[in-house]
C-alpha cells in the first residue's frame, strides 16, 4: 500500500491545496531573491520553496490534517 496521497488530492491545510501552496511559496521565494546575481542560486531557492512541505503528501499527514479538530 502506498503511503502517498496523489498530489492533486493533497491539502496543505483545510481550504488550501498542497500543490497550490508549494507553487506559491516557490514563486514568493524566487521573487524575494530576484536580485541575486547567481541565477542558479535563485533556481535552487525556488526549488527549496517548492519542496519545503512536500512531506505533507504522506497519507498519515493527510489523515491528520483532514481529521484535526
Secondary structure, 3 states (H helix, E strand, C coil): CCCECCHHHCEEECCEEHHHHHHHHHHHHHHHCCCCCCHHHHHHHHHHHHHCCHHHHEHHHHHHHHHCC
